[in-house]
Every structure is written in structure tokens, then in C-alpha cells.
């Protein structure tokens, strides 16, 4: 079954984290897209025309 195309599975999406404790980081449901310029996104945002699958997700 094919995964839906969302920002979370795109190589241009950079996820954000919050720090808990001294050295423990937890991913949150927000991040940003870096292609072609910086834009705020969530992990469930539908993919745009510049979508490119992450190499680790094939």
C-alpha cells in the first residue's frame, strides 16, 4: 500500500523538536520546508509540487 504524500515524507521537510530533561528531544507535529524558501508546515500538510520522497522512506 502506498503511503500518502505529506510533508513528513518529503526530503525538504525539517521537523522541529522540544527538549525534555538534559539531553532528551521529542519530535513535535511541526516543522518547516526549505524548498525553495523557508515555509512553516505540519507533518500532515499535503505535499506540494516540489515533493521528493526521502531516501530512507523509498
GROMACS elastic network, one bead per residue, 0.5 to 0.9 nm:
[ bonds ]
;  ai    aj funct       b0    kb
    2     5     6  0.88722   500
    3     6     6  0.87151   500
    3     9     6  0.86573   500
    4     9     6  0.85519   500
    4    46     6  0.83311   500
    4    47     6  0.87783   500
    5     8     6  0.81635   500
    5     9     6  0.66334   500
    5    10     6  0.76959   500
    5    44     6  0.89616   500
    5    45     6  0.88532   500
    5    46     6  0.63387   500
    5    47     6  0.54153   500
    5    48     6  0.87548   500
    5    51     6  0.78708   500
    5    53     6  0.83626   500
    6     9     6  0.57203   500
    6    10     6  0.67803   500
    6    43     6  0.67507   500
    6    44     6  0.56413   500
    6    45     6  0.55542   500
    6    48     6  0.82575   500
    6    51     6  0.83622   500
    7    10     6  0.51037   500
    7    11     6  0.82999   500
    7    12     6  0.79322   500
    7    13     6  0.59225   500
    7    32     6  0.88563   500
    7    33     6  0.78630   500
    7    41     6  0.73432   500
    7    42     6  0.70908   500
    7    43     6  0.54133   500
    7    44     6  0.63800   500
    7    45     6  0.56299   500
    7    46     6  0.63107   500
    7    47     6  0.53139   500
    7    48     6  0.80778   500
    7    51     6  0.78158   500
    8    11     6  0.83372   500
    8    13     6  0.64300   500
    8    14     6  0.83642   500
    8    15     6  0.78556   500
    8    31     6  0.88936   500
    8    42     6  0.77087   500
    8    44     6  0.66258   500
    8    45     6  0.79142   500
    8    47     6  0.86820   500
    9    12     6  0.88517   500
    9    13     6  0.77067   500
    9    43     6  0.82110   500
    9    47     6  0.86427   500
    9    51     6  0.87234   500
    9    52     6  0.82483   500
    9    53     6  0.60963   500
    9    54     6  0.60570   500
    9    57     6  0.71293   500
   10    13     6  0.56448   500
   10    14     6  0.89623   500
   10    33     6  0.89096   500
   10    47     6  0.75724   500
   10    50     6  0.89418   500
   10    51     6  0.58082   500
   10    52     6  0.53770   500
   10    54     6  0.54181   500
   11    14     6  0.80827   500
   11    33     6  0.89883   500
   11    51     6  0.76204   500
   11    52     6  0.57906   500
   11    53     6  0.57786   500
   11    55     6  0.75038   500
   12    32     6  0.83352   500
   12    33     6  0.55207   500
   12    34     6  0.55747   500
   12    35     6  0.59630   500
   12    50     6  0.85976   500
   12    51     6  0.76566   500
   12    52     6  0.74089   500
   12    53     6  0.88535   500
   12    54     6  0.82537   500
   13    31     6  0.68939   500
   13    32     6  0.57284   500
   13    34     6  0.66128   500
   13    35     6  0.83579   500
   13    41     6  0.81076   500
   13    43     6  0.84403   500
   14    30     6  0.87886   500
   14    31     6  0.55059   500
   14    32     6  0.53836   500
   14    33     6  0.62435   500
   14    34     6  0.75628   500
   15    27     6  0.70271   500
   15    28     6  0.73564   500
   15    29     6  0.76403   500
   15    30     6  0.61471   500
   15    32     6  0.65428   500
   15    33     6  0.87870   500
   15    41     6  0.89452   500
   15    42     6  0.84239   500
   15    43     6  0.78229   500
   16    26     6  0.86059   500
   16    27     6  0.60310   500
   16    28     6  0.59434   500
   16    29     6  0.75851   500
   16    30     6  0.58396   500
   16    32     6  0.78462   500
   17    25     6  0.59884   500
   17    26     6  0.53006   500
   17    28     6  0.55255   500
   17    29     6  0.87428   500
   17    30     6  0.83720   500
   17    31     6  0.84879   500
   18    24     6  0.85201   500
   18    25     6  0.55474   500
   18    26     6  0.53889   500
   18    27     6  0.65195   500
   18    28     6  0.70026   500
   19    22     6  0.75959   500
   19    23     6  0.70746   500
   19    24     6  0.58670   500
   19    26     6  0.64199   500
   20    23     6  0.70609   500
   20    24     6  0.52515   500
   20    25     6  0.58414   500
   20    26     6  0.71227   500
   21    24     6  0.57946   500
   21    25     6  0.81881   500
   22    25     6  0.89326   500
   27    30     6  0.83349   500
   28    31     6  0.79440   500
   28    42     6  0.89803   500
   28    43     6  0.87181   500
   29    41     6  0.88812   500
   29    42     6  0.56724   500
   29    43     6  0.55179   500
   29    44     6  0.80030   500
   30    40     6  0.76813   500
   30    41     6  0.60558   500
   30    43     6  0.60288   500
   30    44     6  0.89618   500
   31    39     6  0.86579   500
   31    40     6  0.61518   500
   31    41     6  0.54525   500
   31    42     6  0.58543   500
   31    43     6  0.72050   500
   32    38     6  0.64535   500
   32    39     6  0.53962   500
   32    41     6  0.50516   500
   32    42     6  0.75235   500
   33    36     6  0.81367   500
   33    37     6  0.73070   500
   33    38     6  0.55631   500
   33    39     6  0.51905   500
   33    40     6  0.64646   500
   33    41     6  0.65563   500
   34    37     6  0.51532   500
   34    39     6  0.67747   500
   35    38     6  0.68416   500
   35    39     6  0.83098   500
   35    50     6  0.73906   500
   36    39     6  0.89556   500
   36    50     6  0.86268   500
   41    44     6  0.82942   500
   41    45     6  0.64525   500
   42    45     6  0.54419   500
   43    46     6  0.86075   500
   44    47     6  0.86811   500
   45    48     6  0.87985   500
   47    50     6  0.77767   500
   47    51     6  0.58329   500
   48    51     6  0.56360   500
   49    52     6  0.88504   500
   52    55     6  0.89533   500
   53    56     6  0.84811   500
   53    57     6  0.68424   500
   53    58     6  0.66494   500
   54    57     6  0.52866   500
   54    58     6  0.65897   500
   55    58     6  0.56489   500
